[in-house]
Amino acid sequence: MIGVTDAHLAQTERNGFLLDVRSNGEFGSAHAANAVCIPVTELEQRVAELPTDRPILVMCQSGQRSAMAVQKLRDLGIENISDVNGGFSAWEMAKLPVVRGKGAIPLERQVRIAAGILVFTFSLAGFLFSHYFFYGAMAIGFLLAFTGIVGICPMMSFLMIMPWNRTTRSS
């Protein structure tokens, strides 16, 4: 694990390779300067694009996906790799160089929006049509809690493949 300030120094002074493993849409909306985007879901297929002669610094939005990516890359035999503590959120808060562009709403917000719409729709249908629709709202609530506990979110995986999240390939 490496702090964002140290990651920025490693990137600029030691020719570190800053790898952003967020979705293409998230990357397109804003990313660290000189970062390269390879979504965590594409890492195994695109591992040949990673340099072997310099340190690799991995970041996501807050640290969860980058930790998974670091473990996946270590399992593939890549050793010179560090997880950027706090991810892009910490990078922005530290006022380090950021490139802003047009992109999708951040993936975590998309998940909250979609879940909120589903719960609202099921609840409204429960009031207007049949009380059985409340079971749908309960299921969404349960799944939100469950995915928060286990750290895997199928809705996020689904939203990653949507066209609006596939706008930019890399910097």
Protein Blocks (a to p, Z undefined) as FASTA:
>chain_A
ZZfklmmmmmmmnopacddfbdfklmmmoccehiacddfklmmmmmmmpcfkbccddddf
kommmmmmmmmmmmnopabbcddehijmlmmmnopacddddddddfklmmmmmmmmmmmm
mmmmmmmmomklmmmmmmmmmmmmmmmmnopafklmmmmmpmklmmbfbZZ
